[in-house]
Amino acid sequence: MADTERQTDRRLERAILELLDRRAPDATICPSDAARAVYEGDDDGWRALMEPARRAARRLVAAGEVEITQGGHPVDPAKARGPIRIRRR
């Protein structure tokens, strides 16, 4: 993995946690919120960070920091397909 890719991964993880810290304890965010927070352009280039943001969320699930939900219910990150939300555990 390239060093810049690793840095982006860490920035996405931090963005997820910081965005959640600014919300109510039971609030959720979309991976796109983290992708937009990390992306430095003003076009839609943040979309390229969507899958890296989802991977960052899965790493945070493994670390016990967050859970991934669909329809308001926690789901196994490996089985989640389609839109997901992220919230604090």
N, CA, C and O of each residue as an XYZ file, in Angstrom:
356
protein
N       0.848     -1.184      0.000
C       0.000      0.000      0.000
C       0.891      1.243      0.000
O       1.840      1.333      0.779
N       0.586      2.179     -0.858
C       1.372      3.408     -0.955
C       1.196      4.260      0.297
O       0.155      4.212      0.953
N       2.216      5.032      0.618
C       2.180      5.875      1.807
C       1.023      6.867      1.748
O       0.366      7.110      2.760
N       0.765      7.446      0.562
C      -0.333      8.409      0.449
C      -1.681      7.732      0.654
O      -2.610      8.332      1.194
N      -1.783      6.475      0.218
C      -3.020      5.727      0.428
C      -3.239      5.477      1.919
O      -4.357      5.595      2.421
N      -2.158      5.130      2.618
C      -2.243      4.907      4.062
C      -2.650      6.189      4.780
O      -3.459      6.161      5.707
N      -2.084      7.310      4.346
C      -2.439      8.603      4.957
C      -3.910      8.923      4.729
O      -4.594      9.398      5.636
N      -4.392      8.664      3.527
C      -5.808      8.898      3.227
C      -6.686      8.003      4.093
O      -7.706      8.453      4.617
N      -6.296      6.736      4.248
C      -7.058      5.820      5.105
C      -7.158      6.368      6.515
O      -8.240      6.369      7.102
N      -6.048      6.835      7.067
C      -6.041      7.372      8.444
C      -6.882      8.634      8.534
O      -7.600      8.841      9.512
N      -6.791      9.484      7.504
C      -7.595     10.713      7.504
C      -9.088     10.379      7.467
O      -9.889     11.038      8.129
N      -9.454      9.369      6.702
C     -10.863      8.959      6.648
C     -11.320      8.427      7.996
O     -12.419      8.752      8.446
N     -10.497      7.616      8.647
C     -10.855      7.101      9.972
C     -11.051      8.255     10.953
O     -12.034      8.287     11.694
N     -10.110      9.201     10.954
C     -10.224     10.363     11.853
C     -11.465     11.172     11.529
O     -12.168     11.619     12.435
N     -11.743     11.365     10.244
C     -12.918     12.145      9.842
C     -14.199     11.485     10.341
O     -15.096     12.168     10.836
N     -14.291     10.167     10.215
C     -15.487      9.457     10.697
C     -15.674      9.711     12.189
O     -16.768     10.068     12.627
N     -14.615      9.529     12.967
C     -14.715      9.698     14.424
C     -15.005     11.150     14.799
O     -15.796     11.409     15.706
N     -14.371     12.097     14.109
C     -14.606     13.512     14.413
C     -16.025     13.933     14.051
O     -16.659     14.678     14.799
N     -16.528     13.466     12.916
C     -17.905     13.790     12.529
C     -18.896     13.226     13.545
O     -19.871     13.887     13.901
N     -18.644     12.006     14.010
C     -19.540     11.401     15.003
C     -19.450     12.127     16.340
O     -20.451     12.256     17.045
N     -18.256     12.603     16.692
C     -18.092     13.346     17.949
C     -18.927     14.619     17.969
O     -19.326     15.078     19.039
N     -19.195     15.192     16.804
C     -19.951     16.447     16.713
C     -21.465     16.224     16.705
O     -22.237     17.181     16.660
N     -21.877     14.975     16.748
C     -23.314     14.669     16.685
C     -23.779     14.021     17.979
O     -22.977     13.680     18.849
N     -25.077     13.861     18.083
C     -25.649     13.189     19.256
C     -25.086     11.771     19.342
O     -24.722     11.190     18.320
N     -25.011     11.208     20.555
C     -24.411      9.882     20.730
C     -25.012      8.782     19.842
O     -24.311      7.845     19.460
N     -26.293      8.892     19.517
C     -26.936      7.842     18.720
C     -27.101      8.241     17.249
O     -27.749      7.531     16.480
N     -26.513      9.381     16.861
C     -26.629      9.861     15.480
C     -25.741      9.035     14.553
O     -24.792      8.385     14.990
N     -26.069      9.075     13.279
C     -25.294      8.353     12.269
C     -24.761      9.324     11.234
O     -25.242     10.448     11.095
N     -23.745      8.854     10.507
C     -23.248      9.589      9.346
C     -23.195      8.626      8.167
O     -23.245      7.407      8.330
N     -23.094      9.197      6.997
C     -22.912      8.421      5.776
C     -21.418      8.404      5.459
O     -20.724      9.376      5.757
N     -20.911      7.337      4.869
C     -19.508      7.354      4.452
C     -19.184      8.556      3.562
O     -18.047      9.027      3.553
N     -20.170      9.055      2.816
C     -19.921     10.213      1.948
C     -19.573     11.453      2.769
O     -18.849     12.325      2.287
N     -20.077     11.545      4.004
C     -19.729     12.682      4.860
C     -18.219     12.700      5.117
O     -17.588     13.755      5.056
N     -17.650     11.539      5.402
C     -16.206     11.442      5.635
C     -15.439     11.687      4.336
O     -14.416     12.372      4.340
N     -15.925     11.135      3.231
C     -15.255     11.325      1.944
C     -15.209     12.811      1.580
O     -14.185     13.305      1.109
N     -16.311     13.515      1.795
C     -16.358     14.957      1.489
C     -15.447     15.741      2.425
O     -14.817     16.715      2.012
N     -15.376     15.319      3.687
C     -14.531     16.024      4.658
C     -13.049     15.896      4.312
O     -12.272     16.818      4.559
N     -12.660     14.766      3.747
C     -11.252     14.508      3.435
C     -10.863     15.055      2.062
O      -9.721     15.467      1.860
N     -11.798     15.059      1.130
C     -11.488     15.497     -0.234
C     -11.170     16.988     -0.242
O     -11.883     17.786      0.367
N     -10.112     17.354     -0.926
C      -9.655     18.743     -0.883
C     -10.094     19.576     -2.081
O      -9.802     20.771     -2.134
N     -10.778     18.984     -3.027
C     -11.238     19.746     -4.184
C     -12.637     20.296     -3.947
O     -13.226     20.080     -2.888
N     -13.168     21.009     -4.943
C     -14.531     21.525     -4.806
C     -15.446     20.974     -5.896
O     -16.508     21.531     -6.174
N     -15.014     19.866     -6.509
C     -15.864     19.182     -7.476
C     -16.360     17.881     -6.834
O     -16.332     17.751     -5.610
N     -16.805     16.935     -7.632
C     -17.332     15.689     -7.053
C     -16.262     14.596     -6.975
O     -16.598     13.412     -6.970
N     -14.996     14.969     -6.914
C     -13.908     14.011     -6.781
C     -13.956     13.203     -5.494
O     -13.304     12.165     -5.382
N     -14.739     13.686     -4.509
C     -14.902     12.937     -3.256
C     -15.503     11.557     -3.510
O     -15.320     10.642     -2.707
N     -16.209     11.405     -4.606
C     -16.831     10.104     -4.904
C     -15.797      8.979     -4.993
O     -16.092      7.830     -4.663
N     -14.582      9.317     -5.444
C     -13.513      8.313     -5.536
C     -13.090      7.823     -4.149
O     -12.423      6.795     -4.031
N     -13.474      8.548     -3.110
C     -13.128      8.161     -1.734
C     -14.233      7.360     -1.051
O     -14.106      7.003      0.120
N     -15.315      7.075     -1.773
C     -16.430      6.358     -1.146
C     -16.037      4.954     -0.680
O     -16.302      4.591      0.466
N     -15.413      4.167     -1.546
C     -15.032      2.816     -1.120
C     -13.947      2.870     -0.050
O     -14.022      2.108      0.914
N     -12.935      3.741     -0.175
C     -11.989      3.864      0.937
C     -12.672      4.277      2.252
O     -12.259      3.833      3.323
N     -13.705      5.117      2.180
C     -14.430      5.515      3.401
C     -15.174      4.318      3.997
O     -15.205      4.150      5.216
N     -15.770      3.494      3.143
C     -16.455      2.288      3.629
C     -15.444      1.332      4.271
O     -15.736      0.718      5.297
N     -14.249      1.207      3.663
C     -13.203      0.358      4.255
C     -12.749      0.915      5.598
O     -12.511      0.159      6.540
N     -12.628      2.243      5.686
C     -12.239      2.873      6.958
C     -13.279      2.561      8.029
O     -12.931      2.274      9.175
N     -14.553      2.618      7.653
C     -15.620      2.294      8.612
C     -15.512      0.834      9.057
O     -15.709      0.530     10.233
N     -15.202     -0.064      8.128
C     -15.067     -1.476      8.504
C     -13.895     -1.678      9.466
O     -13.986     -2.481     10.394
N     -12.792     -0.951      9.247
C     -11.662     -1.051     10.182
C     -12.057     -0.542     11.560
O     -11.652     -1.111     12.573
N     -12.850      0.531     11.602
C     -13.296      1.070     12.887
C     -14.281      0.132     13.578
O     -14.335      0.088     14.808
N     -15.059     -0.616     12.802
C     -15.927     -1.651     13.382
C     -15.047     -2.714     14.034
O     -15.298     -3.115     15.171
N     -14.024     -3.169     13.324
C     -13.122     -4.198     13.850
C     -12.422     -3.723     15.115
O     -12.113     -4.529     15.992
N     -12.168     -2.414     15.216
C     -11.500     -1.843     16.388
C     -12.473     -1.589     17.537
O     -12.062     -1.186     18.625
N     -13.778     -1.829     17.291
C     -14.773     -1.638     18.345
C     -15.217     -0.199     18.538
O     -15.856      0.119     19.541
N     -14.889      0.680     17.594
C     -15.213      2.104     17.721
C     -16.623      2.454     17.227
O     -17.324      3.263     17.835
N     -17.019      1.833     16.120
C     -18.298      2.182     15.488
C     -19.034      0.914     15.081
O     -18.500     -0.193     15.157
N     -20.274      1.107     14.648
C     -20.999      0.008     14.017
C     -21.599      0.534     12.722
O     -21.885      1.723     12.579
N     -21.777     -0.379     11.796
C     -22.387     -0.060     10.515
C     -23.836     -0.510     10.583
O     -24.142     -1.610     11.044
N     -24.722      0.363     10.114
C     -26.142      0.047     10.165
C     -26.772      0.159      8.787
O     -26.295      0.880      7.911
N     -27.854     -0.577      8.633
C     -28.750     -0.444      7.483
C     -30.155     -0.530      8.036
O     -30.468     -1.423      8.824
N     -31.000      0.394      7.624
C     -32.360      0.415      8.145
C     -32.405      0.600      9.652
O     -33.347      0.152     10.307
N     -31.383      1.261     10.211
C     -31.348      1.531     11.645
C     -30.844      0.381     12.497
O     -30.782      0.500     13.721
N     -30.482     -0.731     11.870
C     -30.038     -1.903     12.627
C     -28.585     -2.233     12.292
O     -28.171     -2.118     11.138
N     -27.807     -2.645     13.307
C     -26.420     -3.036     13.034
C     -26.371     -4.209     12.061
O     -27.191     -5.124     12.128
N     -25.399     -4.166     11.160
C     -25.217     -5.250     10.194
C     -23.758     -5.682     10.198
O     -22.873     -4.929     10.603
N     -23.529     -6.878      9.750
C     -22.173     -7.394      9.577
C     -21.564     -6.633      8.399
O     -22.087     -6.698      7.287
N     -20.461     -5.912      8.632
C     -19.872     -5.123      7.542
C     -19.536     -5.947      6.306
O     -19.599     -5.433      5.189
N     -19.184     -7.196      6.483
C     -18.825     -8.046      5.345
C     -20.044     -8.375      4.487
O     -19.906     -8.713      3.311
N     -21.231     -8.278      5.073
C     -22.453     -8.638      4.342
C     -23.262     -7.427      3.888
O     -24.233     -7.575      3.146
N     -22.872     -6.230      4.325
C     -23.627     -5.024      3.978
C     -23.494     -4.726      2.496
O     -22.383     -4.638      1.974
N     -24.597     -4.572      1.830
C     -24.641     -4.198      0.417
C     -25.541     -2.974      0.305
O     -26.575     -2.891      0.967
N     -25.148     -2.044     -0.522
C     -25.956     -0.841     -0.694
C     -25.621      0.205      0.354
O     -24.582      0.128      1.009
N     -26.517      1.196      0.514
C     -26.256      2.308      1.424
C     -26.084      1.842      2.874
O     -26.823      0.990      3.366
N     -25.089      2.428      3.535
C     -24.860      2.130      4.946
C     -24.788      3.441      5.718
O     -24.590      4.509      5.138
N     -24.949      3.346      7.015
C     -24.749      4.465      7.927
C     -23.739      3.996      8.969
O     -23.558      2.795      9.169
N     -23.086      4.943      9.628
C     -22.080      4.649     10.637
C     -22.470      5.362     11.926
O     -22.864      6.528     11.898
N     -22.361      4.664     13.057
C     -22.630      5.310     14.339
C     -21.677      4.758     15.391
O     -21.070      3.700     15.224
N     -21.566      5.513     16.482
C     -20.738      5.067     17.603
C     -21.334      3.808     18.204
O     -22.551      3.621     18.196
N     -20.475      2.949     18.723
C     -20.959      1.753     19.421
C     -21.476      2.147     20.760
O     -21.934      1.294     21.520
